[in-house]
Amino acid sequence: MGRAASKIRPAPVSVITFGSFARGDSDIDSDIDVIIVRPPSIDADDDRWTRTVERWRTIVSRVAGNTVEILDVGANAVAAKLSGGTQLWRDIHRDGQVVFGERLEALADRVDA
């Protein structure tokens, strides 16, 4: 998963699994939930970005045999989301497993540019 993420262009700041896959209690029917943290200079609708993220999703899904669900988040928004207190981001902070790029602690320390 991490090796395939290194082919995303431009390179993501971080790729983090969360949910049952990250906790180790997934089964054959579980989705693989992933956050891909976009570099600050890249918009979510950037063609090259979306193409290579989709290629990554296809590869990981084919290898794992599970559907991959992606939450695409800009790097400048992650710190606020991690400290925001929603259940989703509390779970990500508690269970998230970085498979590529920056650790959750480094993302939490980022300041909006």
Secondary structure by P-SEA (a helix, b strand, c coil): caaaaaaccccccbbbbbcccccccccccccbbbbbbcccccccccaaaaaaaaaaaaaaaaaacbbbbbbcccccaaaaaaacccaaaaaaaabbbbcccccaaaaaacccc
